[in-house]
Amino acid sequence: MKEIIIPFAVGISLFMFGMQIMKLGLNNLAAHKLKDVLTRFTKTPVHSFITGTIITMLLQSSSAVTVITIGLTNARLLTFSQTIGIILGSNIGTTVTTQIIALDIYEYAVPIFLIGAFFWFLPHHILRCTGLALAGFGCIFLGMDAMQDIVHPIRETGIFRDMVMWGSESSVIGILIGTVITAAIQSSSATTAITMNFMGDHLIPLTMAIAIVLGSNIGTCMTALIASIGGNTASIRVAWSHIILNVAGVIAFIPLIGFLALISTTLTAHPPAQVAHAQTIFNVVCSFVVLPFASLFAKFIEYLIPEKK
């Protein structure tokens, strides 16, 4: 068992550490303008959507954007209706992380990390923040490379074989696995990275991988729900709109998982990239379907969660 636990613990720790310091570096580059951008460029659902997409691409975390949005809503700097577009955009922006992870550049992980570390010791603020982001980027791939060491021992475990069998028979099982793992580790990107690693080593079928990634979209809502505790009505509405949008999208796509797998295999023969493309297609379709009805959806949430008396 230690040949599974130790490489996995080291790999997931490096991955999460890399995500955090990359986010910290990017955040330090843009944080001083973040609140101003969110409050100024969210006048319409389309503007909110574009803003949410770009900011999430920069911060590499949809959860961070959602939590910031809840904070601004709680402070009455944003209205609830302005936040719907931000949430839809953040779901697209987060796919950039997955597409980056899908790149097969493990051999460059150490040089990227070392370049980032060198930049960190330079005196200029922008170069230091860039170095932090690069070092984090390198750590992400070092972590994924470390997690590949669990492939052979985990393949021999009966529990894993049973899990693959159950997940292959029912997409709901895969979705539940993705939801629980993401809620526990508070990172849909980490769940997706683990899934892509398993796909790359042919441990799980593509349909199960897609189901797990869809589940991670539900599990990531836990962060927003926690952030809304003790907040005003508008912030609670933001959290629940995030949950309802993601859960409804996953339910709608359950019958389409096989079709999504077919499209992904048509786009690329690289297994990890197939998972990344499937997640991107899911998030883009869900966001663009809801965007024209953002105002109506906001009114629906306001009806479900009335103002506190």
C-alpha positions in Angstrom: 0.0 0.0 0.0 2.9 2.4 0.7 4.0 2.2 -2.9 0.6 3.8 -3.7 0.2 6.2 -0.8 3.7 7.8 -0.8 4.0 8.7 -4.5 0.3 9.9 -4.5 0.8 12.0 -1.4 4.1 13.5 -2.8 2.5 14.1 -6.3 -0.8 15.6 -5.1 1.2 17.9 -2.6 3.5 19.1 -5.4 0.5 19.7 -7.7 -1.5 21.6 -5.1 1.6 23.6 -4.0 2.3 24.4 -7.6 -1.3 25.5 -8.2 -1.2 27.8 -5.1 2.1 29.5 -5.9 1.2 29.9 -9.6 -2.1 31.5 -8.4 -0.3 33.6 -5.9 2.1 34.9 -8.6 -0.7 35.7 -11.1 -2.8 37.2 -8.3 0.0 39.5 -7.3 0.4 40.7 -10.9 -3.3 41.5 -11.3 -4.9 41.7 -7.8 -4.6 45.5 -7.4 -7.0 45.9 -10.4 -9.2 42.9 -9.8 -11.9 44.4 -7.7 -12.0 47.5 -9.9 -12.4 45.4 -13.0 -15.1 43.2 -11.4 -17.2 46.3 -10.4 -16.7 48.3 -13.5 -17.0 45.8 -16.3 -20.0 43.8 -15.2 -22.8 46.1 -16.3 -24.5 43.5 -18.6 -24.5 39.7 -18.5 -22.2 39.6 -21.6 -19.7 42.0 -20.0 -19.8 40.0 -16.8 -19.3 36.8 -18.8 -16.2 38.1 -20.6 -14.8 39.6 -17.4 -15.4 36.3 -15.5 -13.7 34.3 -18.2 -10.6 36.5 -18.4 -10.1 36.9 -14.7 -10.4 33.1 -14.1 -7.8 32.5 -16.9 -5.5 34.9 -15.1 -6.1 33.6 -11.6 -6.3 29.9 -12.7 -9.1 29.3 -10.2 -12.8 29.5 -10.7 -13.3 28.9 -6.9 -11.2 32.0 -6.2 -13.2 34.1 -8.6 -16.5 32.9 -7.1 -15.3 33.5 -3.6 -14.2 37.1 -4.5 -17.5 37.6 -6.2 -19.4 36.5 -3.1 -17.2 38.9 -1.1 -18.0 41.8 -3.4 -21.7 41.0 -3.4 -21.6 40.8 0.4 -20.0 44.2 0.5 -22.8 45.4 -1.9 -20.2 46.4 -4.5 -21.9 44.0 -7.0 -25.6 43.2 -7.4 -26.6 39.6 -7.6 -27.7 39.9 -11.2 -24.2 41.0 -12.2 -22.7 37.8 -10.8 -24.5 35.3 -13.1 -22.3 36.2 -16.1 -19.2 36.1 -13.9 -20.0 32.5 -12.8 -20.7 31.4 -16.4 -17.4 33.0 -17.5 -15.4 31.4 -14.7 -16.6 28.0 -15.8 -15.0 28.6 -19.2 -11.9 30.3 -17.8 -11.0 27.3 -15.6 -10.8 25.0 -18.7 -7.5 26.8 -19.6 -5.9 25.1 -16.6 -7.1 21.7 -17.8 -5.8 22.4 -21.4 -2.4 23.4 -19.9 -2.2 20.2 -17.8 -3.0 18.2 -21.0 0.2 19.4 -22.6 2.8 16.6 -22.7 5.8 18.7 -21.3 6.9 16.7 -18.3 10.5 16.8 -19.4 10.5 20.6 -19.2 9.0 20.7 -15.7 12.4 21.1 -13.9 13.8 23.7 -16.3 10.6 25.7 -16.0 10.7 25.5 -12.2 14.4 26.6 -12.1 13.8 29.5 -14.4 10.9 30.6 -12.2 13.1 30.3 -9.1 15.8 32.4 -10.8 13.2 35.1 -11.6 12.0 35.1 -8.0 15.5 36.4 -6.8 15.4 39.3 -9.2 14.6 42.7 -7.7 11.7 43.8 -10.0 8.2 43.1 -8.7 6.8 42.0 -12.0 9.7 39.6 -12.7 9.4 38.1 -9.1 5.6 37.5 -9.6 6.3 36.0 -13.1 8.9 33.7 -11.5 6.5 32.6 -8.8 3.9 31.7 -11.5 6.5 29.8 -13.6 7.8 27.9 -10.5 4.2 26.9 -9.7 3.7 25.8 -13.3 6.8 23.6 -13.1 5.6 22.1 -9.8 2.3 21.2 -11.3 4.0 18.9 -13.9 6.5 17.6 -11.3 3.5 16.5 -9.2 1.7 14.9 -12.1 5.0 13.0 -13.0 5.3 11.8 -9.4 1.7 10.5 -9.4 2.4 8.4 -12.4 4.5 6.1 -10.1 1.2 4.8 -8.6 0.0 3.4 -11.9 1.4 -0.1 -11.7 0.7 -0.9 -8.1 -2.8 0.6 -8.2 -3.7 -1.5 -11.3 -3.2 -4.7 -9.2 -5.6 -3.7 -6.4 -9.0 -5.3 -6.3 -10.7 -2.2 -5.0 -9.5 -0.2 -8.0 -10.7 -2.9 -10.4 -14.1 -2.9 -8.7 -14.3 0.9 -8.9 -13.5 0.9 -12.6 -16.1 -1.8 -13.2 -18.8 0.1 -11.3 -17.8 3.4 -13.0 -17.9 1.8 -16.4 -21.4 0.4 -15.8 -22.9 3.6 -14.5 -21.9 7.2 -15.2 -23.5 8.3 -12.0 -20.9 6.4 -10.0 -18.1 8.3 -11.8 -19.9 11.6 -11.2 -20.2 10.8 -7.5 -16.5 9.9 -7.3 -15.6 13.2 -8.9 -17.9 15.1 -6.6 -16.7 13.6 -3.4 -12.9 13.8 -4.3 -13.2 17.5 -5.3 -15.3 18.5 -2.3 -12.7 16.8 -0.1 -9.5 18.3 -1.7 -11.2 21.6 -2.7 -9.7 21.6 -6.2 -11.4 20.5 -9.4 -8.1 21.0 -11.2 -6.4 18.4 -9.0 -9.3 15.9 -9.6 -9.0 16.5 -13.3 -5.2 16.1 -13.2 -5.5 12.7 -11.4 -8.1 11.6 -13.9 -6.0 12.6 -16.9 -3.1 10.7 -15.4 -5.2 7.6 -15.1 -6.4 8.1 -18.7 -2.9 8.5 -20.0 -2.0 5.1 -18.5 -5.2 3.5 -19.7 -6.4 2.7 -16.2 -9.9 3.9 -16.8 -12.1 4.3 -19.9 -12.8 7.7 -21.3 -16.5 7.7 -20.4 -15.6 7.1 -16.8 -13.0 9.9 -16.9 -15.5 12.3 -18.3 -18.0 11.3 -15.6 -15.4 12.0 -12.9 -14.6 15.4 -14.4 -18.3 16.3 -14.6 -18.6 15.4 -11.0 -15.7 17.7 -10.1 -17.8 20.6 -11.4 -20.3 19.8 -8.7 -17.7 19.2 -6.0 -16.1 22.6 -6.6 -19.3 24.3 -5.6 -18.6 23.4 -2.0 -16.0 26.3 -1.8 -18.7 28.8 -2.8 -21.2 27.4 -0.4 -18.7 27.6 2.5 -17.8 31.2 1.5 -21.5 32.3 1.6 -22.1 31.1 5.2 -23.1 34.1 7.3 -23.4 36.4 4.3 -26.3 38.4 3.1 -29.1 37.2 0.8 -27.3 38.2 -2.4 -24.1 36.2 -1.5 -26.2 33.1 -0.6 -27.9 33.5 -4.0 -24.5 33.6 -5.7 -23.4 30.4 -4.1 -26.7 28.6 -4.9 -26.8 29.8 -8.5 -23.3 28.3 -8.9 -24.6 25.0 -7.5 -27.8 24.9 -9.5 -26.0 25.8 -12.8 -23.3 23.1 -12.4 -25.7 20.4 -11.1 -28.2 21.1 -13.9 -25.4 21.1 -16.5 -24.1 17.7 -15.3 -27.6 16.1 -15.2 -28.3 17.4 -18.8 -25.0 15.9 -20.0 -25.3 12.4 -18.4 -27.1 10.9 -21.5 -24.5 12.7 -23.7 -21.3 11.3 -22.1 -20.8 8.7 -24.8 -21.3 11.4 -27.5 -18.9 13.7 -25.7 -16.3 10.9 -25.6 -16.8 10.3 -29.4 -16.2 14.0 -30.1 -13.1 14.1 -27.9 -11.5 11.1 -29.6 -12.2 12.7 -32.9 -10.4 15.8 -31.9 -7.2 14.1 -30.5 -5.7 10.7 -30.0 -3.9 11.8 -26.8 -5.9 10.4 -23.9 -5.3 13.2 -21.3 -6.2 15.8 -24.0 -9.4 13.9 -24.7 -10.4 14.5 -21.1 -9.4 18.2 -21.3 -11.4 18.7 -24.5 -14.5 16.9 -23.0 -14.4 19.3 -20.0 -14.0 22.3 -22.3 -16.9 21.3 -24.5 -19.1 20.7 -21.5 -18.3 24.1 -19.8 -18.6 26.1 -23.0 -21.9 24.5 -24.1 -23.4 24.9 -20.6 -22.3 28.6 -20.3 -23.4 29.6 -23.8 -26.8 27.9 -23.4 -27.6 29.8 -20.2 -26.0 33.2 -21.1 -28.9 34.5 -23.2 -31.2 33.7 -20.2 -28.9 35.1 -17.5 -31.4 37.8 -16.4 -34.3 35.3 -16.3 -32.1 32.9 -14.3 -31.3 35.6 -11.8 -35.0 36.3 -11.3 -35.6 32.5 -10.8 -32.9 32.4 -8.1 -34.4 35.5 -6.4 -37.7 33.8 -6.4 -36.2 30.6 -4.8 -34.2 32.6 -2.2 -36.3 35.7 -1.2 -34.8 38.7 0.6 -34.4 38.2 4.3 -37.0 40.1 6.3 
